[in-house]
């Protein structure tokens, strides 16, 4: 997926939102910012031979985003539209291009990752240690700021390319 310079500039600026501190105990703004991160993760990821008109962003039904995911539904990235899909645990993930794995679902992490092996799915989590366990991107809250780490080996295994502009903002990049 290619992005022109002005759009990329704007989106990179939006990604910098994680430099603004969050209020303690204020859950909704955390996931509003994490939704912005998800959007930008999609923008700065390339899928091999992907030509569909929509990008399936999947969440399990027990995700912490609440209505924040609705803001992502039908958002456009160039010629593609994000389609938010809610999945039930154990439901097939073959139609997902992006999968958010919440802390609640980490108990099923190994099974989820096995179901996605050899599939070009951008896995994103927000659980400590998720990147070292195989998630491609993992968001965290550090010093009241949202940060993220990237697992390049997992991205390569999924056939995905993460933009260097995205990787520069990661707090840690696992090779």
C-alpha contacts under 8 A as a table, 3 or more apart, distances in Angstrom:
res1	aa1	res2	aa2	distance
1	X	43	X	7.59
1	X	45	X	7.35
1	X	46	X	5.38
1	X	47	X	7.11
1	X	50	X	7.85
2	X	78	X	7.83
3	X	7	X	6.42
3	X	8	X	5.91
3	X	43	X	7.62
3	X	78	X	6.99
4	X	7	X	5.56
4	X	8	X	6.06
5	X	8	X	5.02
5	X	9	X	5.97
6	X	9	X	5.07
6	X	10	X	6.24
7	X	10	X	5.12
7	X	11	X	6.08
8	X	11	X	5.09
8	X	12	X	5.93
9	X	12	X	5.17
9	X	13	X	6.23
10	X	13	X	5.12
10	X	14	X	6.32
11	X	14	X	4.89
11	X	15	X	6.16
11	X	40	X	6.49
11	X	43	X	7.95
12	X	15	X	4.95
12	X	16	X	6.46
12	X	40	X	7.58
12	X	165	X	7.88
13	X	16	X	5.15
13	X	17	X	7.24
14	X	17	X	5.55
14	X	36	X	7.29
14	X	40	X	7.85
15	X	18	X	6.64
15	X	36	X	6.98
15	X	37	X	6.14
15	X	40	X	6.35
16	X	19	X	5.85
17	X	20	X	5.65
17	X	33	X	7.28
18	X	21	X	7.27
18	X	33	X	7.25
18	X	145	X	5.75
18	X	146	X	4.97
18	X	147	X	6.43
19	X	145	X	6.16
19	X	146	X	7.39
20	X	145	X	6.51
21	X	143	X	7.92
21	X	144	X	5.28
21	X	145	X	4.95
21	X	146	X	7.94
22	X	26	X	7.41
22	X	29	X	7.18
22	X	30	X	6.81
22	X	144	X	5.33
22	X	145	X	6.08
23	X	26	X	5.47
23	X	144	X	7.12
24	X	144	X	7.15
26	X	29	X	6.18
26	X	30	X	6.86
27	X	30	X	5.27
27	X	31	X	6.61
28	X	31	X	5.39
28	X	32	X	6.12
28	X	65	X	7.74
29	X	32	X	4.84
29	X	33	X	6.13
30	X	33	X	5.33
30	X	34	X	6.17
30	X	146	X	7.73
31	X	34	X	4.65
31	X	35	X	5.93
31	X	64	X	7.38
31	X	65	X	5.46
31	X	68	X	6.84
32	X	35	X	5.13
32	X	36	X	6.59
32	X	65	X	7.53
32	X	68	X	5.77
33	X	36	X	5.02
33	X	37	X	6.35
33	X	146	X	7.79
34	X	37	X	4.83
34	X	38	X	6.18
34	X	139	X	7.67
34	X	146	X	7.58
35	X	38	X	4.99
35	X	39	X	6.30
35	X	65	X	7.72
35	X	68	X	6.63
35	X	69	X	6.64
35	X	72	X	7.32
36	X	39	X	5.15
36	X	40	X	6.30
37	X	40	X	5.09
37	X	41	X	5.96
38	X	41	X	4.98
38	X	42	X	6.33
39	X	42	X	5.29
39	X	43	X	6.40
39	X	72	X	7.15
40	X	43	X	4.85
40	X	44	X	6.12
41	X	44	X	5.31
41	X	45	X	6.21
41	X	166	X	7.55
42	X	45	X	5.32
42	X	98	X	7.71
43	X	77	X	6.79
44	X	162	X	6.10
44	X	163	X	5.22
44	X	165	X	7.72
44	X	166	X	6.35
45	X	160	X	6.79
45	X	161	X	5.68
45	X	162	X	4.70
45	X	163	X	6.11
46	X	160	X	5.72
46	X	161	X	5.02
46	X	162	X	6.52
46	X	163	X	7.82
47	X	50	X	5.60
47	X	120	X	6.69
47	X	159	X	6.97
47	X	160	X	5.18
47	X	161	X	6.83
48	X	120	X	7.61
48	X	159	X	6.48
48	X	160	X	6.66
52	X	55	X	7.21
52	X	80	X	7.27
53	X	79	X	6.65
53	X	80	X	4.72
53	X	81	X	6.40
54	X	80	X	4.88
54	X	81	X	4.53
54	X	82	X	5.57
54	X	83	X	6.23
55	X	80	X	6.65
55	X	81	X	6.07
55	X	82	X	4.76
55	X	83	X	5.79
55	X	96	X	7.57
55	X	97	X	6.03
55	X	98	X	7.68
56	X	82	X	6.10
56	X	83	X	4.90
56	X	84	X	6.00
56	X	85	X	6.50
56	X	95	X	6.82
56	X	96	X	4.89
56	X	97	X	5.28
56	X	98	X	6.30
57	X	82	X	6.60
57	X	83	X	5.96
57	X	84	X	4.86
57	X	85	X	5.98
57	X	96	X	6.17
57	X	97	X	6.27
57	X	98	X	4.71
57	X	99	X	5.98
57	X	100	X	7.69
58	X	84	X	5.93
58	X	85	X	4.70
58	X	86	X	5.79
58	X	87	X	6.66
58	X	96	X	5.93
58	X	97	X	7.78
58	X	98	X	5.99
58	X	99	X	4.77
58	X	100	X	6.29
59	X	62	X	7.95
59	X	63	X	6.43
59	X	84	X	7.65
59	X	85	X	6.28
59	X	86	X	4.96
59	X	87	X	5.87
59	X	99	X	6.14
59	X	100	X	5.39
59	X	101	X	7.07
60	X	63	X	5.83
60	X	86	X	5.48
60	X	87	X	4.55
60	X	88	X	5.51
60	X	89	X	6.25
60	X	100	X	7.67
60	X	101	X	7.44
60	X	102	X	7.96
61	X	86	X	5.52
61	X	87	X	5.69
61	X	88	X	5.61
61	X	89	X	7.55
62	X	104	X	7.43
63	X	66	X	7.08
63	X	102	X	5.93
63	X	104	X	7.70
64	X	102	X	7.16
65	X	68	X	5.36
65	X	69	X	6.10
66	X	69	X	6.71
67	X	70	X	5.43
67	X	71	X	7.47
68	X	71	X	5.64
68	X	72	X	7.49
69	X	72	X	5.30
69	X	73	X	6.70
69	X	84	X	7.10
70	X	73	X	5.08
70	X	84	X	7.35
71	X	75	X	7.58
72	X	75	X	5.44
72	X	82	X	6.69
72	X	83	X	7.81
72	X	84	X	7.00
73	X	81	X	7.91
73	X	82	X	5.60
73	X	83	X	5.22
73	X	84	X	5.09
74	X	81	X	5.25
74	X	82	X	5.01
74	X	83	X	5.69
74	X	84	X	7.72
75	X	81	X	5.57
75	X	82	X	5.42
75	X	83	X	7.99
76	X	79	X	6.85
76	X	80	X	5.60
76	X	81	X	4.35
76	X	82	X	6.22
77	X	80	X	5.27
77	X	81	X	6.16
77	X	82	X	7.56
87	X	91	X	6.11
88	X	91	X	5.37
92	X	95	X	7.67
93	X	96	X	5.55
93	X	115	X	7.52
93	X	116	X	7.28
94	X	116	X	7.51
94	X	119	X	7.73
96	X	99	X	6.41
96	X	121	X	6.46
97	X	120	X	6.65
97	X	121	X	4.63
97	X	122	X	6.13
98	X	121	X	5.32
98	X	122	X	4.56
98	X	123	X	5.93
98	X	124	X	7.43
99	X	121	X	6.82
99	X	122	X	6.19
99	X	123	X	4.97
99	X	124	X	6.11
100	X	123	X	6.08
100	X	124	X	4.78
100	X	125	X	5.62
101	X	105	X	6.04
101	X	106	X	6.95
101	X	109	X	7.80
101	X	123	X	7.16
101	X	124	X	6.09
101	X	125	X	4.76
101	X	126	X	7.31
102	X	105	X	5.31
102	X	106	X	6.59
102	X	125	X	5.83
102	X	126	X	6.17
102	X	127	X	7.07
103	X	106	X	5.23
103	X	125	X	7.53
103	X	126	X	6.54
103	X	127	X	5.44
104	X	107	X	6.95
105	X	108	X	5.44
105	X	109	X	6.47
106	X	109	X	4.65
106	X	127	X	7.64
107	X	110	X	7.87
108	X	111	X	5.46
108	X	112	X	6.12
109	X	112	X	5.05
109	X	113	X	6.08
110	X	113	X	5.18
110	X	114	X	6.09
111	X	114	X	5.04
111	X	115	X	6.15
112	X	115	X	5.14
112	X	116	X	6.35
113	X	116	X	5.05
113	X	117	X	6.14
113	X	134	X	7.52
114	X	117	X	5.17
116	X	119	X	5.34
116	X	120	X	7.93
116	X	121	X	7.03
117	X	158	X	7.30
118	X	157	X	7.01
118	X	158	X	5.93
119	X	158	X	5.66
119	X	159	X	7.76
120	X	158	X	4.61
120	X	159	X	5.69
120	X	160	X	6.37
121	X	158	X	6.38
121	X	160	X	7.84
122	X	136	X	6.36
122	X	137	X	7.79
122	X	155	X	7.39
122	X	158	X	7.64
122	X	160	X	7.45
123	X	135	X	5.28
123	X	136	X	5.29
123	X	137	X	6.41
124	X	135	X	6.00
124	X	136	X	6.11
124	X	137	X	4.75
124	X	138	X	5.55
124	X	139	X	7.55
125	X	130	X	6.43
125	X	131	X	7.91
125	X	135	X	6.58
125	X	137	X	6.44
125	X	138	X	4.68
125	X	139	X	6.20
126	X	130	X	7.34
126	X	138	X	5.24
126	X	139	X	4.58
126	X	140	X	5.73
127	X	130	X	5.56
127	X	138	X	6.90
127	X	139	X	7.30
127	X	140	X	7.04
128	X	131	X	7.99
128	X	138	X	7.93
128	X	140	X	7.23
129	X	132	X	5.39
129	X	133	X	6.36
130	X	133	X	5.00
130	X	134	X	6.40
130	X	135	X	5.47
130	X	138	X	6.19
131	X	134	X	5.24
131	X	135	X	4.57
131	X	136	X	6.04
131	X	137	X	6.17
131	X	138	X	5.60
131	X	149	X	6.81
131	X	150	X	6.48
131	X	151	X	5.72
131	X	174	X	7.85
132	X	135	X	7.18
132	X	151	X	7.20
132	X	174	X	7.56
134	X	151	X	7.01
134	X	154	X	5.75
135	X	138	X	6.60
135	X	151	X	6.79
135	X	154	X	6.76
136	X	150	X	5.61
136	X	151	X	4.78
136	X	152	X	6.85
136	X	154	X	5.45
136	X	155	X	5.60
137	X	148	X	6.68
137	X	149	X	5.74
137	X	150	X	4.62
137	X	151	X	6.34
138	X	148	X	5.31
138	X	149	X	5.33
138	X	150	X	6.56
139	X	146	X	6.73
139	X	147	X	5.67
139	X	148	X	4.17
139	X	149	X	6.62
140	X	146	X	5.63
140	X	147	X	5.26
140	X	148	X	5.76
141	X	144	X	5.90
141	X	145	X	5.33
141	X	146	X	4.52
141	X	147	X	6.04
142	X	145	X	5.28
142	X	146	X	6.33
142	X	147	X	6.69
147	X	170	X	6.93
147	X	171	X	6.51
148	X	169	X	7.94
148	X	170	X	5.33
148	X	171	X	5.98
148	X	172	X	7.44
149	X	170	X	5.01
149	X	171	X	5.46
149	X	172	X	4.76
149	X	173	X	5.78
149	X	174	X	7.82
150	X	167	X	7.14
150	X	170	X	6.48
150	X	172	X	6.40
150	X	173	X	4.78
150	X	174	X	6.11
151	X	154	X	5.46
151	X	155	X	6.42
151	X	173	X	5.87
151	X	174	X	4.62
151	X	175	X	6.34
152	X	155	X	4.88
152	X	156	X	6.07
152	X	162	X	7.87
152	X	173	X	6.91
152	X	174	X	5.89
152	X	175	X	5.16
153	X	156	X	5.11
153	X	157	X	6.13
153	X	174	X	7.16
153	X	175	X	5.54
154	X	157	X	5.01
154	X	158	X	6.26
155	X	158	X	5.12
155	X	159	X	6.21
155	X	160	X	5.07
155	X	161	X	6.56
155	X	162	X	7.39
156	X	159	X	4.86
156	X	160	X	5.67
156	X	161	X	6.95
157	X	160	X	7.63
162	X	166	X	6.82
162	X	167	X	7.02
163	X	166	X	5.24
163	X	167	X	6.40
164	X	167	X	4.88
164	X	168	X	6.08
165	X	168	X	5.36
165	X	169	X	7.04
166	X	169	X	5.56
166	X	170	X	6.88
167	X	170	X	5.17
167	X	173	X	7.17
170	X	173	X	6.48
